[in-house]
Amino acid sequence: MGLFKKKQQSVNIIELTEVEGFIDHIFEELDDYGKFLKIKESFDYEISKLKSYSELLLGPDFEKRITQDKEYFKKSAIKANNLINIFLEQIKIPKSAFKLVSFVTDSITLIEEFDNKISIPLNHLNDIMPKLLHRIRLKIDAISESFADFNKFIDLGNINTIKAIGDLIVEYHSLENKIFSLKEGRVPILDELTQVSMMKDRVEARLSSFKSKRSMGDLSELMIERDKIREDLTKLSLIIKVKLSYISELLDDKDYSKVKDWIMKFISSQDEDINEETFLDIKSNIGAISSNNEKLKELINLVFSFEDKIKESGVQLKNINSRLHDNILYLNVKEQEDSFDLWNSKFKDLKSKIRKIDSTISDISLRLIKQNINKEVQKLSSNTIVE
């Protein structure tokens, strides 16, 4: 063992709710605190003098000073006195070190606004009490200089650290409230999701029961054929939309602006299937395109080549749907299919909302904010840990 033991520094563990009080205590122990007290002493003196001068505006000698237009001057004196009292209430130095920075920043704006407002009634009174008004104006200027001194003070390193801690705590509580609000909003959605899930399962069970009946054999084959045609038309619709987007890129913006707008609208539409009616719409819009561009001609002809397939599929679907709709069992199945689609769509929508809320909550890191608070606190007190 060595001859000397390194003295261990005790760890000071505090809760987040204790940070403000701890910082206020630390603030008073900083070397910079003496500068603050000097500025505050000067500031308090100027405030007290302005208050006493304001009271003289409506003092016993007021009536003696005025020989005419007393009501006019009295209104101006009252207004000036009220403005000064309101201003003095607004610029009280906060006890919290956290609030000192925002106080100084806000008060600079306040004194500018106050200076603009007070100048009007003071100008009205200037001829009857020039000496008093001169003193009031000097005090307002002196208070403004005190704020300039405060402003220099809060730029000091330790004070900036205190400001950073205060900002982080505000951010922490803001995010904490956001998480609480998100969790509160999640509850009714989750309740609704449970109800919708139960309805979806019931409808799905009824649908499975209908489809399992013996008489569903031929119907099932027809429905499979129907679904296959629909799937092929959906794929064909996507292919046509891709080809139309290529056509749009090759069209001149000036000559075919309307056609390009129509193509973009058609591509962005939610319709997945294509039929004879929608295909006729396509033909009427791109059929009039005239160009020497071989690639453009090739794309247009390719789109037109799908017409026979679309017509054939339309006839097939019409025949299948006619046979299906003549069957009572199918109508029952169709009713359950529509009901299932409705409940399943609601289920997916609610699940999406829950996922979005959960994702937002998981992206919020209160732990990271607390780590940053600790980094700043330890700049002022290296042995202090915020839990």
C-alpha positions as CSV (number, residue, x, y, z in Angstrom):
1,M,0.0,0.0,0.0
2,G,1.1,3.6,-0.7
3,L,1.9,6.0,2.1
4,F,-1.1,8.1,1.2
5,K,-4.7,7.3,0.4
6,K,-6.5,9.4,-2.2
7,K,-9.4,11.2,-0.5
8,Q,-12.7,10.0,-2.0
9,Q,-15.2,12.7,-2.9
10,S,-18.7,11.9,-1.6
11,V,-21.4,11.7,-4.3
12,N,-24.4,14.1,-4.0
13,I,-27.5,12.4,-5.5
14,I,-30.5,14.6,-6.1
15,E,-33.9,14.1,-7.8
16,L,-34.9,16.1,-10.8
17,T,-37.4,18.0,-8.7
18,E,-34.6,19.1,-6.5
19,V,-32.4,20.5,-9.3
20,E,-33.9,24.1,-9.3
21,G,-33.3,24.5,-5.5
22,F,-29.8,23.0,-5.8
23,I,-28.9,25.4,-8.6
24,D,-30.2,28.3,-6.6
25,H,-27.9,27.3,-3.8
26,I,-24.9,26.7,-6.2
27,F,-25.6,30.1,-7.8
28,E,-25.0,31.9,-4.5
29,E,-21.7,30.1,-4.1
30,L,-20.3,31.0,-7.6
31,D,-17.6,33.7,-8.0
32,D,-20.0,35.4,-10.4
33,Y,-22.6,35.9,-7.7
34,G,-20.8,39.0,-6.3
35,K,-21.2,40.7,-9.7
36,F,-24.9,39.8,-9.7
37,L,-25.4,41.4,-6.2
38,K,-23.7,44.6,-7.3
39,I,-25.9,44.9,-10.4
40,K,-29.0,44.0,-8.4
41,E,-28.1,46.6,-5.7
42,S,-27.8,49.3,-8.4
43,F,-31.0,48.1,-10.1
44,D,-33.0,48.1,-6.8
45,Y,-31.9,51.6,-6.1
46,E,-33.0,52.9,-9.5
47,I,-36.3,51.1,-9.1
48,S,-37.0,52.6,-5.7
49,K,-36.1,56.1,-7.0
50,L,-38.4,55.7,-10.0
51,K,-41.2,54.6,-7.7
52,S,-40.8,57.6,-5.4
53,Y,-40.6,60.0,-8.4
54,S,-43.8,58.4,-9.8
55,E,-45.6,59.0,-6.6
56,L,-44.8,62.8,-6.8
57,L,-46.7,63.0,-10.0
58,L,-49.9,62.9,-8.0
59,G,-48.5,64.4,-4.8
60,P,-50.0,67.2,-2.7
61,D,-48.3,69.9,-4.8
62,F,-49.9,68.7,-8.0
63,E,-52.9,71.1,-7.7
64,K,-50.6,74.0,-6.9
65,R,-48.5,73.5,-10.0
66,I,-51.5,73.7,-12.4
67,T,-53.4,76.9,-12.9
68,Q,-55.4,75.8,-15.9
69,D,-56.6,72.6,-17.8
70,K,-56.3,70.7,-14.5
71,E,-58.4,67.7,-15.7
72,Y,-56.3,67.3,-18.8
73,F,-53.0,67.3,-16.9
74,K,-54.4,65.1,-14.1
75,K,-55.4,62.4,-16.6
76,S,-51.9,62.5,-18.1
77,A,-50.3,62.3,-14.6
78,I,-52.6,59.3,-13.6
79,K,-51.8,57.5,-16.9
80,A,-48.0,58.0,-16.4
81,N,-48.3,56.9,-12.8
82,N,-50.2,53.7,-13.8
83,L,-47.8,52.9,-16.6
84,I,-44.8,53.2,-14.2
85,N,-46.5,51.0,-11.5
86,I,-47.4,48.3,-14.1
87,F,-43.8,48.4,-15.4
88,L,-42.3,48.1,-11.9
89,E,-44.5,45.0,-11.3
90,Q,-43.3,43.4,-14.5
91,I,-39.6,43.8,-13.8
92,K,-39.3,42.2,-10.4
93,I,-36.1,40.1,-10.3
94,P,-37.1,36.4,-9.9
95,K,-35.7,34.4,-7.0
96,S,-35.0,31.4,-9.3
97,A,-31.6,31.4,-11.0
98,F,-33.2,29.5,-13.9
99,K,-35.6,32.3,-14.6
100,L,-33.0,35.1,-14.4
101,V,-32.0,34.7,-18.1
102,S,-35.5,34.8,-19.5
103,F,-36.3,37.7,-17.1
104,V,-33.5,39.8,-18.5
105,T,-34.4,38.9,-22.1
106,D,-38.1,39.7,-21.6
107,S,-37.4,42.8,-19.6
108,I,-35.3,44.4,-22.3
109,T,-38.4,44.2,-24.5
110,L,-40.6,45.4,-21.7
111,I,-38.5,48.5,-21.1
112,E,-38.5,49.3,-24.8
113,E,-42.3,49.1,-24.9
114,F,-42.6,51.0,-21.7
115,D,-40.4,53.8,-23.0
116,N,-42.6,54.2,-26.0
117,K,-45.8,54.3,-24.0
118,I,-44.6,56.6,-21.2
119,S,-43.2,59.2,-23.5
120,I,-46.7,60.4,-24.5
121,P,-48.1,61.3,-21.1
122,L,-44.7,62.6,-20.0
123,N,-44.6,65.0,-22.9
124,H,-48.0,66.3,-22.0
125,L,-46.7,67.1,-18.5
126,N,-43.3,68.5,-19.5
127,D,-44.2,72.2,-19.3
128,I,-45.7,72.0,-15.8
129,M,-43.1,69.8,-14.0
130,P,-39.9,69.7,-16.1
131,K,-37.5,68.9,-13.3
132,L,-39.5,65.9,-12.0
133,L,-40.0,64.5,-15.5
134,H,-36.2,65.0,-16.1
135,R,-35.5,62.8,-13.0
136,I,-38.0,60.2,-14.1
137,R,-36.4,60.0,-17.6
138,L,-33.0,59.7,-16.0
139,K,-34.2,56.8,-13.8
140,I,-35.7,55.0,-16.8
141,D,-32.4,55.3,-18.6
142,A,-30.6,54.1,-15.5
143,I,-32.8,51.0,-15.3
144,S,-32.2,50.3,-19.0
145,E,-28.4,50.5,-18.3
146,S,-28.9,48.0,-15.4
147,F,-30.5,45.6,-17.8
148,A,-27.6,46.0,-20.2
149,D,-25.3,45.0,-17.2
150,F,-27.6,42.0,-16.5
151,N,-27.4,41.0,-20.1
152,K,-23.6,41.0,-19.9
153,F,-23.8,39.0,-16.7
154,I,-25.9,36.2,-18.2
155,D,-23.3,35.7,-21.0
156,L,-20.8,34.5,-18.4
157,G,-20.0,30.8,-18.6
158,N,-21.6,29.6,-15.4
159,I,-24.8,31.5,-16.0
160,N,-25.0,30.0,-19.5
161,T,-24.7,26.6,-17.9
162,I,-27.6,27.4,-15.5
163,K,-29.6,28.6,-18.5
164,A,-28.9,25.3,-20.3
165,I,-30.0,23.3,-17.3
166,G,-33.2,25.3,-17.1
167,D,-33.9,24.8,-20.8
168,L,-33.3,21.1,-20.5
169,I,-35.6,20.7,-17.5
170,V,-38.4,22.6,-19.4
171,E,-37.8,20.3,-22.4
172,Y,-37.9,17.2,-20.1
173,H,-41.2,18.2,-18.5
174,S,-42.6,19.1,-22.0
175,L,-41.7,15.6,-23.4
176,E,-43.0,14.0,-20.2
177,N,-46.4,15.7,-20.7
178,K,-46.3,14.7,-24.3
179,I,-45.8,11.0,-23.4
180,F,-48.6,11.2,-20.9
181,S,-50.9,12.8,-23.4
182,L,-50.0,10.2,-26.1
183,K,-50.7,7.3,-23.6
184,E,-54.0,8.9,-22.6
185,G,-55.0,9.1,-26.3
186,R,-53.9,5.5,-26.9
187,V,-56.4,4.1,-24.4
188,P,-59.7,4.8,-26.3
189,I,-58.1,3.7,-29.6
190,L,-57.0,0.4,-27.9
191,D,-60.5,-0.1,-26.5
192,E,-62.0,0.5,-29.9
193,L,-59.4,-1.9,-31.5
194,T,-60.5,-4.6,-29.1
195,Q,-64.2,-4.2,-30.1
196,V,-63.4,-4.1,-33.8
197,S,-61.1,-7.1,-33.5
198,M,-63.9,-9.1,-31.9
199,M,-66.4,-8.1,-34.7
200,K,-63.8,-8.9,-37.3
201,D,-63.2,-12.4,-35.8
202,R,-67.0,-13.1,-35.6
203,V,-67.6,-12.1,-39.2
204,E,-64.6,-14.1,-40.3
205,A,-65.9,-17.2,-38.5
206,R,-69.3,-16.8,-40.2
207,L,-67.6,-16.4,-43.5
208,S,-65.6,-19.5,-43.0
209,S,-68.8,-21.4,-42.0
210,F,-70.6,-20.4,-45.2
211,K,-67.6,-21.3,-47.4
212,S,-67.3,-24.7,-45.7
213,K,-70.8,-25.8,-46.8
214,R,-71.0,-28.6,-49.3
215,S,-73.0,-26.6,-51.8
216,M,-70.1,-24.1,-52.0
217,G,-68.0,-26.4,-54.2
218,D,-68.9,-24.9,-57.6
219,L,-69.3,-21.4,-56.1
220,S,-65.8,-21.6,-54.6
221,E,-64.4,-22.4,-58.1
222,L,-66.2,-19.4,-59.6
223,M,-65.1,-17.1,-56.8
224,I,-61.5,-18.3,-57.2
225,E,-61.8,-17.6,-61.0
226,R,-63.3,-14.2,-60.3
227,D,-60.5,-13.2,-57.8
228,K,-57.9,-14.4,-60.3
229,I,-59.3,-12.1,-63.0
230,R,-59.5,-9.2,-60.6
231,E,-55.9,-9.8,-59.6
232,D,-54.8,-9.8,-63.2
233,L,-56.7,-6.6,-63.9
234,T,-55.0,-5.0,-60.8
235,K,-51.6,-5.9,-62.1
236,L,-52.5,-4.7,-65.6
237,S,-53.7,-1.4,-64.1
238,L,-50.3,-0.9,-62.3
239,I,-48.5,-1.7,-65.6
240,I,-50.6,0.8,-67.5
241,K,-49.9,3.5,-64.9
242,V,-46.2,2.9,-65.1
243,K,-46.3,3.2,-68.9
244,L,-48.4,6.4,-68.7
245,S,-45.8,7.9,-66.3
246,Y,-43.1,7.2,-69.0
247,I,-45.3,8.7,-71.6
248,S,-45.7,11.8,-69.5
249,E,-41.9,12.2,-69.1
250,L,-41.6,12.2,-72.9
251,L,-44.3,14.7,-73.6
252,D,-43.5,18.4,-74.1
253,D,-44.6,20.5,-71.1
254,K,-45.9,23.3,-73.3
255,D,-47.8,21.3,-76.0
256,Y,-49.3,18.7,-73.7
257,S,-49.7,20.3,-70.3
258,K,-53.3,19.2,-70.0
259,V,-52.5,15.6,-71.0
260,K,-49.7,15.5,-68.5
261,D,-52.0,16.8,-65.8
262,W,-54.6,14.2,-66.6
263,I,-51.9,11.4,-66.5
264,M,-50.7,12.5,-63.1
265,K,-54.3,12.6,-61.8
266,F,-55.0,9.1,-63.2
267,I,-51.8,7.7,-61.8
268,S,-52.4,9.1,-58.3
269,S,-56.0,7.8,-58.2
270,Q,-56.8,5.1,-55.7
271,D,-58.6,2.9,-58.2
272,E,-56.8,-0.4,-58.5
273,D,-58.9,-2.2,-61.2
274,I,-59.3,-1.1,-64.8
275,N,-62.3,-1.6,-67.0
276,E,-63.5,-0.7,-70.5
277,E,-64.8,2.7,-69.3
278,T,-61.5,3.8,-67.7
279,F,-59.6,2.4,-70.7
280,L,-61.8,4.5,-73.0
281,D,-60.8,7.5,-70.9
282,I,-57.1,6.7,-71.4
283,K,-57.6,6.3,-75.2
284,S,-59.4,9.7,-75.5
285,N,-56.6,11.5,-73.6
286,I,-53.5,9.9,-75.2
287,G,-55.0,9.0,-78.5
288,A,-54.5,12.5,-79.9
289,I,-50.8,12.7,-79.1
290,S,-48.8,13.3,-82.2
291,S,-45.0,12.9,-82.1
292,N,-42.0,11.7,-84.1
293,N,-40.5,10.2,-80.9
294,E,-40.4,6.4,-81.6
295,K,-40.1,5.5,-78.0
296,L,-43.3,7.6,-77.3
297,K,-45.2,5.9,-80.1
298,E,-44.1,2.5,-78.9
299,L,-45.4,3.2,-75.4
300,I,-48.7,4.5,-76.6
301,N,-49.2,1.4,-78.9
302,L,-48.3,-0.8,-76.0
303,V,-51.0,0.7,-73.8
304,F,-53.5,0.4,-76.6
305,S,-52.6,-3.3,-77.0
306,F,-54.1,-4.1,-73.6
307,E,-57.6,-3.2,-74.8
308,D,-58.6,-6.7,-75.9
309,K,-57.4,-8.2,-72.6
310,I,-59.4,-5.6,-70.7
311,K,-62.6,-6.3,-72.8
312,E,-62.2,-10.0,-72.5
313,S,-61.7,-9.9,-68.7
314,G,-64.7,-7.6,-68.4
315,V,-66.9,-10.1,-70.2
316,Q,-65.7,-12.9,-68.1
317,L,-66.2,-11.0,-64.9
318,K,-69.7,-10.0,-66.0
319,N,-70.7,-13.7,-66.7
320,I,-69.2,-14.9,-63.4
321,N,-70.8,-12.2,-61.3
322,S,-74.2,-12.9,-63.0
323,R,-73.9,-16.6,-62.1
324,L,-72.8,-15.8,-58.6
325,H,-75.6,-13.3,-58.0
326,D,-78.2,-15.8,-59.0
327,N,-77.1,-18.0,-56.1
328,I,-78.6,-17.2,-52.6
329,L,-75.6,-18.9,-50.8
330,Y,-73.2,-16.6,-52.7
331,L,-75.2,-13.6,-51.7
332,N,-74.8,-14.6,-48.1
333,V,-71.1,-15.1,-48.6
334,K,-70.8,-11.8,-50.4
335,E,-72.6,-10.0,-47.5
336,Q,-70.1,-11.6,-45.0
337,E,-67.2,-10.7,-47.3
338,D,-68.2,-7.1,-47.5
339,S,-68.7,-7.0,-43.7
340,F,-65.3,-8.6,-43.2
341,D,-63.6,-6.1,-45.5
342,L,-65.2,-3.2,-43.5
343,W,-64.2,-4.5,-40.1
344,N,-60.7,-5.5,-41.4
345,S,-60.2,-2.0,-42.8
346,K,-61.2,-0.5,-39.5
347,F,-58.9,-2.9,-37.7
348,K,-55.9,-2.1,-39.9
349,D,-56.6,1.7,-39.5
350,L,-56.7,1.4,-35.7
351,K,-53.6,-0.8,-35.6
352,S,-51.8,1.8,-37.7
353,K,-52.8,4.6,-35.2
354,I,-51.5,2.5,-32.3
355,R,-48.2,1.8,-34.1
356,K,-47.8,5.5,-34.8
357,I,-48.4,6.5,-31.2
358,D,-46.0,3.8,-29.9
359,S,-43.4,4.8,-32.4
360,T,-43.7,8.5,-31.3
361,I,-43.3,7.5,-27.7
362,S,-40.3,5.2,-28.4
363,D,-38.6,8.1,-30.2
364,I,-38.8,10.3,-27.1
365,S,-35.8,9.8,-24.9
366,L,-36.2,11.2,-21.4
367,R,-33.1,9.3,-20.4
368,L,-31.0,11.3,-22.9
369,I,-32.4,14.6,-21.7
370,K,-31.6,13.6,-18.1
371,Q,-28.0,12.6,-19.2
372,N,-27.6,16.1,-20.7
373,I,-28.9,17.7,-17.5
374,N,-26.3,15.7,-15.6
375,K,-23.5,16.9,-17.9
376,E,-24.5,20.5,-17.3
377,V,-25.0,20.1,-13.6
378,Q,-21.6,18.5,-13.2
379,K,-20.0,21.5,-14.8
380,L,-21.1,23.4,-11.6
381,S,-20.8,20.5,-9.2
382,S,-18.7,17.6,-10.3
383,N,-19.9,15.2,-7.6
384,T,-23.6,15.8,-8.1
385,I,-25.8,13.2,-10.0
386,V,-29.4,13.8,-11.0
387,E,-31.5,10.7,-10.8
